[in-house]
């Protein structure tokens, strides 16, 4: 409109005023805002996406609602999904608390490094720490050990010099991706309690094993070895009970 009406021409609105004293400024502003005579509409305000914790919690709730629906096979799959997702859901709900504990441990890294250089003291601490009941949930089941022994052979059937590598093979077989994910999450969940109890060296050890368990699938770290030791003791006890000894 402004291209057809001169500045000193009567305004196109019929007011009788000159265009420059009436609609010129309004038409110019509208033209500049969108390259046309239409004023650009403000962009709609977007709703932020839900957090991972909220999304996972909603998924878990849906799975729980499906319990009891469908056949036995479907129920078994739903139960497996729930078991896999629950540790991650717990981690996400406590992520800020865990990160605060990790940050607090930065002040104790030098102390932990010096302690780790003492091989005997370090090994004793590993054995004592991972014998605590709070880590029992990460131990391998007797059934999974038996299946591994059936596949690779029992440790009792292996020559002494070959035993370390044999056990390493079994541990890495047992500690598959699913196990490592759950175990590393469970280790991280322990950090706030250890830090709150001022057990900083133990917390650094837990954090280190949690990271290795998650990031190094070919490494049988101290945590995994201790989980196997306690599981093997349970397997041996069960075997002796069956034999009546």
C-alpha positions in Angstrom: 0.0 0.0 0.0 2.8 2.4 0.9 4.4 1.9 -2.6 1.2 3.1 -4.3 0.5 6.1 -2.0 2.8 9.1 -2.0 3.9 10.7 1.2 1.9 13.9 0.5 -1.1 12.1 -1.1 -4.3 11.7 0.9 -4.2 8.7 3.2 -5.8 5.6 1.8 -7.9 5.2 4.9 -10.1 8.1 3.9 -9.3 10.3 6.9 -8.5 13.3 4.7 -5.0 13.6 6.2 -1.8 13.3 4.2 -0.5 9.8 4.1 2.7 10.8 5.9 0.7 12.2 8.8 -1.6 9.2 9.1 -0.8 5.5 8.1 2.7 5.8 6.7 4.5 4.8 9.9 2.1 1.9 10.6 2.4 0.5 7.0 6.2 0.9 7.1 6.5 -1.0 10.4 4.2 -3.8 9.1 6.2 -4.1 5.8 9.5 -4.3 7.6 8.3 -6.9 10.2 7.5 -9.6 7.6 8.4 -8.2 4.2 4.7 -7.7 3.6 1.6 -5.9 4.9 0.9 -8.6 7.5 2.4 -8.3 10.9 4.4 -11.4 11.9 2.8 -13.4 14.6 4.9 -14.3 17.7 6.2 -17.8 17.7 4.3 -20.2 20.0 5.9 -20.9 23.3 7.2 -24.5 23.2 6.7 -26.8 26.2 10.0 -28.2 27.4 10.4 -32.0 26.8 9.9 -34.3 29.8 13.1 -35.3 31.7 14.5 -38.8 31.3 13.4 -39.6 34.8 9.8 -38.6 34.2 9.7 -40.5 30.9 11.2 -43.6 32.4 8.8 -43.4 35.4 5.9 -43.2 33.1 7.1 -46.2 31.1 7.5 -48.2 34.3 4.0 -47.3 35.4 2.6 -48.5 32.1 4.5 -51.8 32.4 3.2 -52.3 36.0 -0.3 -51.7 34.7 0.2 -54.4 32.2 1.1 -57.0 34.8 -1.6 -59.6 34.9 -2.6 -58.9 31.3 -1.9 -61.4 28.6 -0.3 -64.8 28.6 2.6 -66.2 30.7 5.2 -65.4 28.0 4.1 -61.8 27.9 4.1 -61.5 31.6 7.7 -62.9 31.8 8.9 -60.3 29.3 7.2 -57.5 31.2 8.8 -58.7 34.4 12.2 -58.7 32.8 11.7 -55.2 31.5 10.7 -54.0 34.9 13.7 -55.6 36.6 16.1 -54.0 34.0 14.5 -50.5 34.2 14.1 -50.2 38.0 17.8 -49.6 38.8 18.0 -46.9 36.2 14.8 -45.3 37.4 16.2 -45.2 40.9 19.5 -43.7 39.7 17.7 -40.9 37.8 15.6 -40.1 40.8 18.8 -39.7 42.9 21.2 -38.4 40.2 21.7 -35.0 41.8 22.6 -36.6 45.1 25.0 -39.0 43.5 26.7 -36.2 41.5 27.1 -34.2 44.7 28.8 -37.3 46.3 31.1 -37.7 43.3 32.1 -34.0 43.5 32.8 -34.3 47.2 35.2 -37.2 46.5 37.4 -35.1 44.3 39.0 -33.8 47.5 40.0 -37.4 48.4 41.5 -38.6 45.1 45.1 -38.2 46.2 44.4 -40.1 49.4 42.8 -42.9 47.5 45.7 -43.0 45.0 48.3 -43.3 47.7 46.2 -46.0 49.4 45.8 -48.0 46.2 49.6 -48.1 45.8 49.8 -50.2 48.9 48.9 -53.6 47.3 48.3 -55.5 50.6 46.2 -52.9 52.2 44.3 -52.3 49.1 43.4 -56.0 48.6 42.4 -56.3 52.3 40.1 -53.3 51.9 38.6 -54.7 48.7 37.8 -58.1 50.4 36.3 -56.4 53.5 34.3 -53.8 51.6 32.6 -56.0 49.1 31.8 -58.6 51.7 29.3 -56.1 53.2 25.6 -57.0 52.8 24.8 -53.9 50.7 26.6 -55.5 47.8 24.9 -58.9 48.0 22.4 -58.0 45.3 25.2 -57.9 42.7 26.5 -61.3 43.4 26.0 -64.0 40.8 23.3 -66.6 41.4 24.1 -70.2 42.1 22.2 -71.1 39.0 24.2 -68.8 36.7 27.5 -70.2 38.2 26.4 -73.7 37.5 25.5 -72.9 33.9 29.0 -71.2 33.5 30.7 -74.3 35.0 28.8 -76.6 32.7 30.0 -74.6 29.7 33.6 -73.8 30.7 34.3 -76.4 33.4 34.4 -76.2 37.2 37.4 -74.5 38.8 38.1 -77.7 40.6 38.7 -79.4 37.2 41.4 -76.9 36.1 45.1 -77.1 36.6 46.5 -74.6 39.1 48.6 -72.6 36.7 45.6 -72.2 34.3 43.1 -71.3 37.1 43.4 -67.5 37.0 42.7 -67.3 33.3 39.9 -69.8 33.6 38.2 -67.9 36.4 38.6 -64.6 34.4 36.9 -66.2 31.5 34.0 -67.3 33.7 33.7 -63.9 35.4 33.6 -62.0 32.0 31.0 -64.5 30.8 28.8 -63.9 33.9 29.3 -60.2 33.8 27.5 -59.5 30.5 26.2 -56.1 29.4 23.0 -56.4 31.3 24.7 -57.4 34.5 27.4 -54.6 34.2 24.8 -51.9 33.6 22.8 -52.9 36.7 25.9 -53.5 38.8 27.5 -50.1 38.0 24.2 -48.3 38.8 24.0 -50.1 42.1 27.5 -49.2 42.9 26.9 -45.5 42.2 23.7 -45.6 44.4 25.9 -46.5 47.3 28.1 -43.4 47.1 25.9 -40.9 49.0 25.7 -43.2 52.0 29.5 -43.8 52.1 30.2 -40.1 51.7 27.7 -39.3 54.5 29.5 -41.8 56.7 32.9 -40.1 55.9 34.1 -43.4 54.3 35.8 -41.5 51.6 38.4 -44.1 50.6 35.7 -46.8 50.4 33.6 -44.4 48.3 36.5 -43.8 45.9 36.9 -47.5 45.6 33.2 -48.0 44.9 33.2 -45.2 42.3 36.3 -46.6 40.6 34.8 -50.1 40.3 31.5 -48.7 39.2 33.2 -46.8 36.3 35.4 -49.8 35.3 32.4 -52.2 35.5 30.4 -50.0 33.1 33.2 -48.8 30.7 35.6 -51.7 30.5 33.7 -54.9 29.5 36.9 -56.9 29.1 38.2 -56.1 32.6 37.5 -58.4 35.6 38.0 -55.7 38.2 38.3 -56.2 42.0 34.5 -55.8 42.4 33.7 -58.5 39.9 36.3 -60.8 41.4 34.7 -60.4 44.9 31.2 -60.9 43.6 32.5 -64.2 42.1 34.3 -65.3 45.3 31.1 -64.9 47.4 29.0 -66.5 44.7 31.4 -69.4 44.5 31.3 -69.9 48.3 27.5 -70.1 48.1 27.7 -72.5 45.2 30.2 -74.7 47.1 28.0 -74.7 50.2 24.9 -75.6 48.2 26.8 -78.5 46.6 28.0 -79.8 49.9 24.4 -79.6 51.3 23.2 -81.7 48.4 25.9 -84.3 49.0 25.1 -84.3 52.7 28.6 -83.3 53.8 
